[in-house]
Amino acid sequence: MITNDIAFILAIIGLAQGSLLAIYFIFLRKGKGLPLLGFALIGLTIRVAKSVIGYHMSLEVWQTNLGIAGILLAGPMLYLYVFNVLRGKIPNKYLFLNLTPLIVFL
């Protein structure tokens, strides 16, 4: 029982670090495309938080759906970040097309 509590505390600390790093990337103005990486980290943090909390207590349906929304946010943002790093720009015509699954799901 004590090892489960320690694992839960370490997971919460990791989630806090991921959230702070995501916020830092979103508001950092030096690098191109780092806000995209920040939003991808927010999506992954939401997904991991849902899994960690869901392991230790029962979740309602909307909380489970929030985890799915985190994945639907992280995937397109990682794609756009990699596209931005490799090509140096974000494709404007594909921006909303990549976020369509998230918008439809919400």
Phi and psi restraints in degrees (range 20) as a CNS / XPLOR table:
assign (resid 1 and name C) (resid 2 and name N)
       (resid 2 and name CA) (resid 2 and name C) 1.0 -67.6 20.0 2
assign (resid 2 and name N) (resid 2 and name CA)
       (resid 2 and name C) (resid 3 and name N) 1.0 -36.7 20.0 2
assign (resid 2 and name C) (resid 3 and name N)
       (resid 3 and name CA) (resid 3 and name C) 1.0 -66.5 20.0 2
assign (resid 3 and name N) (resid 3 and name CA)
       (resid 3 and name C) (resid 4 and name N) 1.0 -33.3 20.0 2
assign (resid 3 and name C) (resid 4 and name N)
       (resid 4 and name CA) (resid 4 and name C) 1.0 -65.9 20.0 2
assign (resid 4 and name N) (resid 4 and name CA)
       (resid 4 and name C) (resid 5 and name N) 1.0 -39.6 20.0 2
assign (resid 4 and name C) (resid 5 and name N)
       (resid 5 and name CA) (resid 5 and name C) 1.0 -65.6 20.0 2
assign (resid 5 and name N) (resid 5 and name CA)
       (resid 5 and name C) (resid 6 and name N) 1.0 -41.3 20.0 2
assign (resid 5 and name C) (resid 6 and name N)
       (resid 6 and name CA) (resid 6 and name C) 1.0 -65.2 20.0 2
assign (resid 6 and name N) (resid 6 and name CA)
       (resid 6 and name C) (resid 7 and name N) 1.0 -42.3 20.0 2
assign (resid 6 and name C) (resid 7 and name N)
       (resid 7 and name CA) (resid 7 and name C) 1.0 -63.7 20.0 2
assign (resid 7 and name N) (resid 7 and name CA)
       (resid 7 and name C) (resid 8 and name N) 1.0 -38.4 20.0 2
assign (resid 7 and name C) (resid 8 and name N)
       (resid 8 and name CA) (resid 8 and name C) 1.0 -65.4 20.0 2
assign (resid 8 and name N) (resid 8 and name CA)
       (resid 8 and name C) (resid 9 and name N) 1.0 -42.9 20.0 2
assign (resid 8 and name C) (resid 9 and name N)
       (resid 9 and name CA) (resid 9 and name C) 1.0 -65.1 20.0 2
assign (resid 9 and name N) (resid 9 and name CA)
       (resid 9 and name C) (resid 10 and name N) 1.0 -42.3 20.0 2
assign (resid 9 and name C) (resid 10 and name N)
       (resid 10 and name CA) (resid 10 and name C) 1.0 -65.5 20.0 2
assign (resid 10 and name N) (resid 10 and name CA)
       (resid 10 and name C) (resid 11 and name N) 1.0 -36.6 20.0 2
assign (resid 10 and name C) (resid 11 and name N)
       (resid 11 and name CA) (resid 11 and name C) 1.0 -66.3 20.0 2
assign (resid 11 and name N) (resid 11 and name CA)
       (resid 11 and name C) (resid 12 and name N) 1.0 -40.8 20.0 2
assign (resid 11 and name C) (resid 12 and name N)
       (resid 12 and name CA) (resid 12 and name C) 1.0 -64.7 20.0 2
assign (resid 12 and name N) (resid 12 and name CA)
       (resid 12 and name C) (resid 13 and name N) 1.0 -39.4 20.0 2
assign (resid 12 and name C) (resid 13 and name N)
       (resid 13 and name CA) (resid 13 and name C) 1.0 -63.1 20.0 2
assign (resid 13 and name N) (resid 13 and name CA)
       (resid 13 and name C) (resid 14 and name N) 1.0 -42.3 20.0 2
assign (resid 13 and name C) (resid 14 and name N)
       (resid 14 and name CA) (resid 14 and name C) 1.0 -63.4 20.0 2
assign (resid 14 and name N) (resid 14 and name CA)
       (resid 14 and name C) (resid 15 and name N) 1.0 -38.6 20.0 2
assign (resid 14 and name C) (resid 15 and name N)
       (resid 15 and name CA) (resid 15 and name C) 1.0 -65.7 20.0 2
assign (resid 15 and name N) (resid 15 and name CA)
       (resid 15 and name C) (resid 16 and name N) 1.0 -38.2 20.0 2
assign (resid 15 and name C) (resid 16 and name N)
       (resid 16 and name CA) (resid 16 and name C) 1.0 -65.7 20.0 2
assign (resid 16 and name N) (resid 16 and name CA)
       (resid 16 and name C) (resid 17 and name N) 1.0 -41.0 20.0 2
assign (resid 16 and name C) (resid 17 and name N)
       (resid 17 and name CA) (resid 17 and name C) 1.0 -65.0 20.0 2
assign (resid 17 and name N) (resid 17 and name CA)
       (resid 17 and name C) (resid 18 and name N) 1.0 -40.8 20.0 2
assign (resid 17 and name C) (resid 18 and name N)
       (resid 18 and name CA) (resid 18 and name C) 1.0 -63.4 20.0 2
assign (resid 18 and name N) (resid 18 and name CA)
       (resid 18 and name C) (resid 19 and name N) 1.0 -40.0 20.0 2
assign (resid 18 and name C) (resid 19 and name N)
       (resid 19 and name CA) (resid 19 and name C) 1.0 -65.7 20.0 2
assign (resid 19 and name N) (resid 19 and name CA)
       (resid 19 and name C) (resid 20 and name N) 1.0 -43.3 20.0 2
assign (resid 19 and name C) (resid 20 and name N)
       (resid 20 and name CA) (resid 20 and name C) 1.0 -66.2 20.0 2
assign (resid 20 and name N) (resid 20 and name CA)
       (resid 20 and name C) (resid 21 and name N) 1.0 -38.8 20.0 2
assign (resid 20 and name C) (resid 21 and name N)
       (resid 21 and name CA) (resid 21 and name C) 1.0 -66.0 20.0 2
assign (resid 21 and name N) (resid 21 and name CA)
       (resid 21 and name C) (resid 22 and name N) 1.0 -38.5 20.0 2
assign (resid 21 and name C) (resid 22 and name N)
       (resid 22 and name CA) (resid 22 and name C) 1.0 -64.1 20.0 2
assign (resid 22 and name N) (resid 22 and name CA)
       (resid 22 and name C) (resid 23 and name N) 1.0 -44.1 20.0 2
assign (resid 22 and name C) (resid 23 and name N)
       (resid 23 and name CA) (resid 23 and name C) 1.0 -63.7 20.0 2
assign (resid 23 and name N) (resid 23 and name CA)
       (resid 23 and name C) (resid 24 and name N) 1.0 -39.1 20.0 2
assign (resid 23 and name C) (resid 24 and name N)
       (resid 24 and name CA) (resid 24 and name C) 1.0 -61.9 20.0 2
assign (resid 24 and name N) (resid 24 and name CA)
       (resid 24 and name C) (resid 25 and name N) 1.0 -44.9 20.0 2
assign (resid 24 and name C) (resid 25 and name N)
       (resid 25 and name CA) (resid 25 and name C) 1.0 -65.0 20.0 2
assign (resid 25 and name N) (resid 25 and name CA)
       (resid 25 and name C) (resid 26 and name N) 1.0 -37.0 20.0 2
assign (resid 25 and name C) (resid 26 and name N)
       (resid 26 and name CA) (resid 26 and name C) 1.0 -65.6 20.0 2
assign (resid 26 and name N) (resid 26 and name CA)
       (resid 26 and name C) (resid 27 and name N) 1.0 -40.6 20.0 2
assign (resid 26 and name C) (resid 27 and name N)
       (resid 27 and name CA) (resid 27 and name C) 1.0 -95.7 20.0 2
assign (resid 27 and name N) (resid 27 and name CA)
       (resid 27 and name C) (resid 28 and name N) 1.0 -1.4 20.0 2
assign (resid 27 and name C) (resid 28 and name N)
       (resid 28 and name CA) (resid 28 and name C) 1.0 -75.9 20.0 2
assign (resid 28 and name N) (resid 28 and name CA)
       (resid 28 and name C) (resid 29 and name N) 1.0 131.2 20.0 2
assign (resid 28 and name C) (resid 29 and name N)
       (resid 29 and name CA) (resid 29 and name C) 1.0 -103.9 20.0 2
assign (resid 29 and name N) (resid 29 and name CA)
       (resid 29 and name C) (resid 30 and name N) 1.0 -0.2 20.0 2
assign (resid 29 and name C) (resid 30 and name N)
       (resid 30 and name CA) (resid 30 and name C) 1.0 -78.7 20.0 2
assign (resid 30 and name N) (resid 30 and name CA)
       (resid 30 and name C) (resid 31 and name N) 1.0 -46.8 20.0 2
assign (resid 30 and name C) (resid 31 and name N)
       (resid 31 and name CA) (resid 31 and name C) 1.0 -94.2 20.0 2
assign (resid 31 and name N) (resid 31 and name CA)
       (resid 31 and name C) (resid 32 and name N) 1.0 145.4 20.0 2
assign (resid 31 and name C) (resid 32 and name N)
       (resid 32 and name CA) (resid 32 and name C) 1.0 -78.9 20.0 2
assign (resid 32 and name N) (resid 32 and name CA)
       (resid 32 and name C) (resid 33 and name N) 1.0 135.4 20.0 2
assign (resid 32 and name C) (resid 33 and name N)
       (resid 33 and name CA) (resid 33 and name C) 1.0 80.8 20.0 2
assign (resid 33 and name N) (resid 33 and name CA)
       (resid 33 and name C) (resid 34 and name N) 1.0 -2.9 20.0 2
assign (resid 33 and name C) (resid 34 and name N)
       (resid 34 and name CA) (resid 34 and name C) 1.0 -65.1 20.0 2
assign (resid 34 and name N) (resid 34 and name CA)
       (resid 34 and name C) (resid 35 and name N) 1.0 -29.8 20.0 2
assign (resid 34 and name C) (resid 35 and name N)
       (resid 35 and name CA) (resid 35 and name C) 1.0 -60.5 20.0 2
assign (resid 35 and name N) (resid 35 and name CA)
       (resid 35 and name C) (resid 36 and name N) 1.0 -33.2 20.0 2
assign (resid 35 and name C) (resid 36 and name N)
       (resid 36 and name CA) (resid 36 and name C) 1.0 -63.4 20.0 2
assign (resid 36 and name N) (resid 36 and name CA)
       (resid 36 and name C) (resid 37 and name N) 1.0 -41.6 20.0 2
assign (resid 36 and name C) (resid 37 and name N)
       (resid 37 and name CA) (resid 37 and name C) 1.0 -65.9 20.0 2
assign (resid 37 and name N) (resid 37 and name CA)
       (resid 37 and name C) (resid 38 and name N) 1.0 -36.0 20.0 2
assign (resid 37 and name C) (resid 38 and name N)
       (resid 38 and name CA) (resid 38 and name C) 1.0 -63.3 20.0 2
assign (resid 38 and name N) (resid 38 and name CA)
       (resid 38 and name C) (resid 39 and name N) 1.0 -42.7 20.0 2
assign (resid 38 and name C) (resid 39 and name N)
       (resid 39 and name CA) (resid 39 and name C) 1.0 -67.9 20.0 2
assign (resid 39 and name N) (resid 39 and name CA)
       (resid 39 and name C) (resid 40 and name N) 1.0 -33.7 20.0 2
assign (resid 39 and name C) (resid 40 and name N)
       (resid 40 and name CA) (resid 40 and name C) 1.0 -64.9 20.0 2
assign (resid 40 and name N) (resid 40 and name CA)
       (resid 40 and name C) (resid 41 and name N) 1.0 -40.2 20.0 2
assign (resid 40 and name C) (resid 41 and name N)
       (resid 41 and name CA) (resid 41 and name C) 1.0 -66.3 20.0 2
assign (resid 41 and name N) (resid 41 and name CA)
       (resid 41 and name C) (resid 42 and name N) 1.0 -35.6 20.0 2
assign (resid 41 and name C) (resid 42 and name N)
       (resid 42 and name CA) (resid 42 and name C) 1.0 -63.3 20.0 2
assign (resid 42 and name N) (resid 42 and name CA)
       (resid 42 and name C) (resid 43 and name N) 1.0 -43.6 20.0 2
assign (resid 42 and name C) (resid 43 and name N)
       (resid 43 and name CA) (resid 43 and name C) 1.0 -61.1 20.0 2
assign (resid 43 and name N) (resid 43 and name CA)
       (resid 43 and name C) (resid 44 and name N) 1.0 -43.9 20.0 2
assign (resid 43 and name C) (resid 44 and name N)
       (resid 44 and name CA) (resid 44 and name C) 1.0 -67.5 20.0 2
assign (resid 44 and name N) (resid 44 and name CA)
       (resid 44 and name C) (resid 45 and name N) 1.0 -36.7 20.0 2
assign (resid 44 and name C) (resid 45 and name N)
       (resid 45 and name CA) (resid 45 and name C) 1.0 -65.6 20.0 2
assign (resid 45 and name N) (resid 45 and name CA)
       (resid 45 and name C) (resid 46 and name N) 1.0 -40.2 20.0 2
assign (resid 45 and name C) (resid 46 and name N)
       (resid 46 and name CA) (resid 46 and name C) 1.0 -62.1 20.0 2
assign (resid 46 and name N) (resid 46 and name CA)
       (resid 46 and name C) (resid 47 and name N) 1.0 -42.9 20.0 2
assign (resid 46 and name C) (resid 47 and name N)
       (resid 47 and name CA) (resid 47 and name C) 1.0 -65.0 20.0 2
assign (resid 47 and name N) (resid 47 and name CA)
       (resid 47 and name C) (resid 48 and name N) 1.0 -45.5 20.0 2
assign (resid 47 and name C) (resid 48 and name N)
       (resid 48 and name CA) (resid 48 and name C) 1.0 -66.6 20.0 2
assign (resid 48 and name N) (resid 48 and name CA)
       (resid 48 and name C) (resid 49 and name N) 1.0 -38.9 20.0 2
assign (resid 48 and name C) (resid 49 and name N)
       (resid 49 and name CA) (resid 49 and name C) 1.0 -62.7 20.0 2
assign (resid 49 and name N) (resid 49 and name CA)
       (resid 49 and name C) (resid 50 and name N) 1.0 -40.4 20.0 2
assign (resid 49 and name C) (resid 50 and name N)
       (resid 50 and name CA) (resid 50 and name C) 1.0 -63.1 20.0 2
assign (resid 50 and name N) (resid 50 and name CA)
       (resid 50 and name C) (resid 51 and name N) 1.0 -40.8 20.0 2
assign (resid 50 and name C) (resid 51 and name N)
       (resid 51 and name CA) (resid 51 and name C) 1.0 -68.4 20.0 2
assign (resid 51 and name N) (resid 51 and name CA)
       (resid 51 and name C) (resid 52 and name N) 1.0 -42.6 20.0 2
assign (resid 51 and name C) (resid 52 and name N)
       (resid 52 and name CA) (resid 52 and name C) 1.0 -66.5 20.0 2
assign (resid 52 and name N) (resid 52 and name CA)
       (resid 52 and name C) (resid 53 and name N) 1.0 -46.9 20.0 2
assign (resid 52 and name C) (resid 53 and name N)
       (resid 53 and name CA) (resid 53 and name C) 1.0 -69.3 20.0 2
assign (resid 53 and name N) (resid 53 and name CA)
       (resid 53 and name C) (resid 54 and name N) 1.0 -36.8 20.0 2
assign (resid 53 and name C) (resid 54 and name N)
       (resid 54 and name CA) (resid 54 and name C) 1.0 -65.7 20.0 2
assign (resid 54 and name N) (resid 54 and name CA)
       (resid 54 and name C) (resid 55 and name N) 1.0 -27.2 20.0 2
assign (resid 54 and name C) (resid 55 and name N)
       (resid 55 and name CA) (resid 55 and name C) 1.0 -71.2 20.0 2
assign (resid 55 and name N) (resid 55 and name CA)
       (resid 55 and name C) (resid 56 and name N) 1.0 -33.2 20.0 2
assign (resid 55 and name C) (resid 56 and name N)
       (resid 56 and name CA) (resid 56 and name C) 1.0 -97.0 20.0 2
assign (resid 56 and name N) (resid 56 and name CA)
       (resid 56 and name C) (resid 57 and name N) 1.0 -18.1 20.0 2
assign (resid 56 and name C) (resid 57 and name N)
       (resid 57 and name CA) (resid 57 and name C) 1.0 -152.7 20.0 2
assign (resid 57 and name N) (resid 57 and name CA)
       (resid 57 and name C) (resid 58 and name N) 1.0 162.2 20.0 2
assign (resid 57 and name C) (resid 58 and name N)
       (resid 58 and name CA) (resid 58 and name C) 1.0 -78.0 20.0 2
assign (resid 58 and name N) (resid 58 and name CA)
       (resid 58 and name C) (resid 59 and name N) 1.0 145.6 20.0 2
assign (resid 58 and name C) (resid 59 and name N)
       (resid 59 and name CA) (resid 59 and name C) 1.0 -112.1 20.0 2
assign (resid 59 and name N) (resid 59 and name CA)
       (resid 59 and name C) (resid 60 and name N) 1.0 153.0 20.0 2
assign (resid 59 and name C) (resid 60 and name N)
       (resid 60 and name CA) (resid 60 and name C) 1.0 -85.6 20.0 2
assign (resid 60 and name N) (resid 60 and name CA)
       (resid 60 and name C) (resid 61 and name N) 1.0 171.9 20.0 2
assign (resid 60 and name C) (resid 61 and name N)
       (resid 61 and name CA) (resid 61 and name C) 1.0 -63.9 20.0 2
assign (resid 61 and name N) (resid 61 and name CA)
       (resid 61 and name C) (resid 62 and name N) 1.0 -41.0 20.0 2
assign (resid 61 and name C) (resid 62 and name N)
       (resid 62 and name CA) (resid 62 and name C) 1.0 -66.7 20.0 2
assign (resid 62 and name N) (resid 62 and name CA)
       (resid 62 and name C) (resid 63 and name N) 1.0 -29.4 20.0 2
assign (resid 62 and name C) (resid 63 and name N)
       (resid 63 and name CA) (resid 63 and name C) 1.0 -72.5 20.0 2
assign (resid 63 and name N) (resid 63 and name CA)
       (resid 63 and name C) (resid 64 and name N) 1.0 -36.4 20.0 2
assign (resid 63 and name C) (resid 64 and name N)
       (resid 64 and name CA) (resid 64 and name C) 1.0 -65.8 20.0 2
assign (resid 64 and name N) (resid 64 and name CA)
       (resid 64 and name C) (resid 65 and name N) 1.0 -40.6 20.0 2
assign (resid 64 and name C) (resid 65 and name N)
       (resid 65 and name CA) (resid 65 and name C) 1.0 -65.5 20.0 2
assign (resid 65 and name N) (resid 65 and name CA)
       (resid 65 and name C) (resid 66 and name N) 1.0 -29.7 20.0 2
assign (resid 65 and name C) (resid 66 and name N)
       (resid 66 and name CA) (resid 66 and name C) 1.0 -64.3 20.0 2
assign (resid 66 and name N) (resid 66 and name CA)
       (resid 66 and name C) (resid 67 and name N) 1.0 -37.1 20.0 2
assign (resid 66 and name C) (resid 67 and name N)
       (resid 67 and name CA) (resid 67 and name C) 1.0 -64.8 20.0 2
assign (resid 67 and name N) (resid 67 and name CA)
       (resid 67 and name C) (resid 68 and name N) 1.0 -39.0 20.0 2
assign (resid 67 and name C) (resid 68 and name N)
       (resid 68 and name CA) (resid 68 and name C) 1.0 -66.5 20.0 2
assign (resid 68 and name N) (resid 68 and name CA)
       (resid 68 and name C) (resid 69 and name N) 1.0 -39.3 20.0 2
assign (resid 68 and name C) (resid 69 and name N)
       (resid 69 and name CA) (resid 69 and name C) 1.0 -63.4 20.0 2
assign (resid 69 and name N) (resid 69 and name CA)
       (resid 69 and name C) (resid 70 and name N) 1.0 -32.9 20.0 2
assign (resid 69 and name C) (resid 70 and name N)
       (resid 70 and name CA) (resid 70 and name C) 1.0 -63.2 20.0 2
assign (resid 70 and name N) (resid 70 and name CA)
       (resid 70 and name C) (resid 71 and name N) 1.0 -40.8 20.0 2
assign (resid 70 and name C) (resid 71 and name N)
       (resid 71 and name CA) (resid 71 and name C) 1.0 -67.8 20.0 2
assign (resid 71 and name N) (resid 71 and name CA)
       (resid 71 and name C) (resid 72 and name N) 1.0 -40.6 20.0 2
assign (resid 71 and name C) (resid 72 and name N)
       (resid 72 and name CA) (resid 72 and name C) 1.0 -67.2 20.0 2
assign (resid 72 and name N) (resid 72 and name CA)
       (resid 72 and name C) (resid 73 and name N) 1.0 -21.4 20.0 2
assign (resid 72 and name C) (resid 73 and name N)
       (resid 73 and name CA) (resid 73 and name C) 1.0 -84.9 20.0 2
assign (resid 73 and name N) (resid 73 and name CA)
       (resid 73 and name C) (resid 74 and name N) 1.0 -40.9 20.0 2
assign (resid 73 and name C) (resid 74 and name N)
       (resid 74 and name CA) (resid 74 and name C) 1.0 -68.1 20.0 2
assign (resid 74 and name N) (resid 74 and name CA)
       (resid 74 and name C) (resid 75 and name N) 1.0 -41.0 20.0 2
assign (resid 74 and name C) (resid 75 and name N)
       (resid 75 and name CA) (resid 75 and name C) 1.0 -60.1 20.0 2
assign (resid 75 and name N) (resid 75 and name CA)
       (resid 75 and name C) (resid 76 and name N) 1.0 -56.8 20.0 2
assign (resid 75 and name C) (resid 76 and name N)
       (resid 76 and name CA) (resid 76 and name C) 1.0 -63.4 20.0 2
assign (resid 76 and name N) (resid 76 and name CA)
       (resid 76 and name C) (resid 77 and name N) 1.0 -34.6 20.0 2
assign (resid 76 and name C) (resid 77 and name N)
       (resid 77 and name CA) (resid 77 and name C) 1.0 -68.2 20.0 2
assign (resid 77 and name N) (resid 77 and name CA)
       (resid 77 and name C) (resid 78 and name N) 1.0 -38.1 20.0 2
assign (resid 77 and name C) (resid 78 and name N)
       (resid 78 and name CA) (resid 78 and name C) 1.0 -65.6 20.0 2
assign (resid 78 and name N) (resid 78 and name CA)
       (resid 78 and name C) (resid 79 and name N) 1.0 -39.8 20.0 2
assign (resid 78 and name C) (resid 79 and name N)
       (resid 79 and name CA) (resid 79 and name C) 1.0 -61.2 20.0 2
assign (resid 79 and name N) (resid 79 and name CA)
       (resid 79 and name C) (resid 80 and name N) 1.0 -47.7 20.0 2
assign (resid 79 and name C) (resid 80 and name N)
       (resid 80 and name CA) (resid 80 and name C) 1.0 -66.5 20.0 2
assign (resid 80 and name N) (resid 80 and name CA)
       (resid 80 and name C) (resid 81 and name N) 1.0 -34.8 20.0 2
assign (resid 80 and name C) (resid 81 and name N)
       (resid 81 and name CA) (resid 81 and name C) 1.0 -65.4 20.0 2
assign (resid 81 and name N) (resid 81 and name CA)
       (resid 81 and name C) (resid 82 and name N) 1.0 -46.5 20.0 2
assign (resid 81 and name C) (resid 82 and name N)
       (resid 82 and name CA) (resid 82 and name C) 1.0 -64.5 20.0 2
assign (resid 82 and name N) (resid 82 and name CA)
       (resid 82 and name C) (resid 83 and name N) 1.0 -40.8 20.0 2
assign (resid 82 and name C) (resid 83 and name N)
       (resid 83 and name CA) (resid 83 and name C) 1.0 -60.3 20.0 2
assign (resid 83 and name N) (resid 83 and name CA)
       (resid 83 and name C) (resid 84 and name N) 1.0 -41.0 20.0 2
assign (resid 83 and name C) (resid 84 and name N)
       (resid 84 and name CA) (resid 84 and name C) 1.0 -66.8 20.0 2
assign (resid 84 and name N) (resid 84 and name CA)
       (resid 84 and name C) (resid 85 and name N) 1.0 -39.9 20.0 2
assign (resid 84 and name C) (resid 85 and name N)
       (resid 85 and name CA) (resid 85 and name C) 1.0 -67.9 20.0 2
assign (resid 85 and name N) (resid 85 and name CA)
       (resid 85 and name C) (resid 86 and name N) 1.0 -41.2 20.0 2
assign (resid 85 and name C) (resid 86 and name N)
       (resid 86 and name CA) (resid 86 and name C) 1.0 -77.3 20.0 2
assign (resid 86 and name N) (resid 86 and name CA)
       (resid 86 and name C) (resid 87 and name N) 1.0 -38.9 20.0 2
assign (resid 86 and name C) (resid 87 and name N)
       (resid 87 and name CA) (resid 87 and name C) 1.0 -103.4 20.0 2
assign (resid 87 and name N) (resid 87 and name CA)
       (resid 87 and name C) (resid 88 and name N) 1.0 -18.7 20.0 2
assign (resid 87 and name C) (resid 88 and name N)
       (resid 88 and name CA) (resid 88 and name C) 1.0 88.2 20.0 2
assign (resid 88 and name N) (resid 88 and name CA)
       (resid 88 and name C) (resid 89 and name N) 1.0 4.4 20.0 2
assign (resid 88 and name C) (resid 89 and name N)
       (resid 89 and name CA) (resid 89 and name C) 1.0 -153.1 20.0 2
assign (resid 89 and name N) (resid 89 and name CA)
       (resid 89 and name C) (resid 90 and name N) 1.0 163.5 20.0 2
assign (resid 89 and name C) (resid 90 and name N)
       (resid 90 and name CA) (resid 90 and name C) 1.0 -101.2 20.0 2
assign (resid 90 and name N) (resid 90 and name CA)
       (resid 90 and name C) (resid 91 and name N) 1.0 128.8 20.0 2
assign (resid 90 and name C) (resid 91 and name N)
       (resid 91 and name CA) (resid 91 and name C) 1.0 -71.4 20.0 2
assign (resid 91 and name N) (resid 91 and name CA)
       (resid 91 and name C) (resid 92 and name N) 1.0 115.0 20.0 2
assign (resid 91 and name C) (resid 92 and name N)
       (resid 92 and name CA) (resid 92 and name C) 1.0 -66.3 20.0 2
assign (resid 92 and name N) (resid 92 and name CA)
       (resid 92 and name C) (resid 93 and name N) 1.0 -35.8 20.0 2
assign (resid 92 and name C) (resid 93 and name N)
       (resid 93 and name CA) (resid 93 and name C) 1.0 -73.7 20.0 2
assign (resid 93 and name N) (resid 93 and name CA)
       (resid 93 and name C) (resid 94 and name N) 1.0 -19.3 20.0 2
assign (resid 93 and name C) (resid 94 and name N)
       (resid 94 and name CA) (resid 94 and name C) 1.0 -101.2 20.0 2
assign (resid 94 and name N) (resid 94 and name CA)
       (resid 94 and name C) (resid 95 and name N) 1.0 -3.6 20.0 2
assign (resid 94 and name C) (resid 95 and name N)
       (resid 95 and name CA) (resid 95 and name C) 1.0 -61.8 20.0 2
assign (resid 95 and name N) (resid 95 and name CA)
       (resid 95 and name C) (resid 96 and name N) 1.0 -51.9 20.0 2
assign (resid 95 and name C) (resid 96 and name N)
       (resid 96 and name CA) (resid 96 and name C) 1.0 -78.0 20.0 2
assign (resid 96 and name N) (resid 96 and name CA)
       (resid 96 and name C) (resid 97 and name N) 1.0 -24.3 20.0 2
assign (resid 96 and name C) (resid 97 and name N)
       (resid 97 and name CA) (resid 97 and name C) 1.0 -66.0 20.0 2
assign (resid 97 and name N) (resid 97 and name CA)
       (resid 97 and name C) (resid 98 and name N) 1.0 -36.5 20.0 2
assign (resid 97 and name C) (resid 98 and name N)
       (resid 98 and name CA) (resid 98 and name C) 1.0 -71.6 20.0 2
assign (resid 98 and name N) (resid 98 and name CA)
       (resid 98 and name C) (resid 99 and name N) 1.0 -29.0 20.0 2
assign (resid 98 and name C) (resid 99 and name N)
       (resid 99 and name CA) (resid 99 and name C) 1.0 -91.6 20.0 2
assign (resid 99 and name N) (resid 99 and name CA)
       (resid 99 and name C) (resid 100 and name N) 1.0 3.0 20.0 2
assign (resid 99 and name C) (resid 100 and name N)
       (resid 100 and name CA) (resid 100 and name C) 1.0 -59.3 20.0 2
assign (resid 100 and name N) (resid 100 and name CA)
       (resid 100 and name C) (resid 101 and name N) 1.0 -44.1 20.0 2
assign (resid 100 and name C) (resid 101 and name N)
       (resid 101 and name CA) (resid 101 and name C) 1.0 -59.5 20.0 2
assign (resid 101 and name N) (resid 101 and name CA)
       (resid 101 and name C) (resid 102 and name N) 1.0 -38.8 20.0 2
assign (resid 101 and name C) (resid 102 and name N)
       (resid 102 and name CA) (resid 102 and name C) 1.0 -66.3 20.0 2
assign (resid 102 and name N) (resid 102 and name CA)
       (resid 102 and name C) (resid 103 and name N) 1.0 -44.1 20.0 2
assign (resid 102 and name C) (resid 103 and name N)
       (resid 103 and name CA) (resid 103 and name C) 1.0 -64.6 20.0 2
assign (resid 103 and name N) (resid 103 and name CA)
       (resid 103 and name C) (resid 104 and name N) 1.0 -42.7 20.0 2
assign (resid 103 and name C) (resid 104 and name N)
       (resid 104 and name CA) (resid 104 and name C) 1.0 -65.2 20.0 2
assign (resid 104 and name N) (resid 104 and name CA)
       (resid 104 and name C) (resid 105 and name N) 1.0 -41.0 20.0 2
assign (resid 104 and name C) (resid 105 and name N)
       (resid 105 and name CA) (resid 105 and name C) 1.0 -65.5 20.0 2
assign (resid 105 and name N) (resid 105 and name CA)
       (resid 105 and name C) (resid 106 and name N) 1.0 -41.2 20.0 2
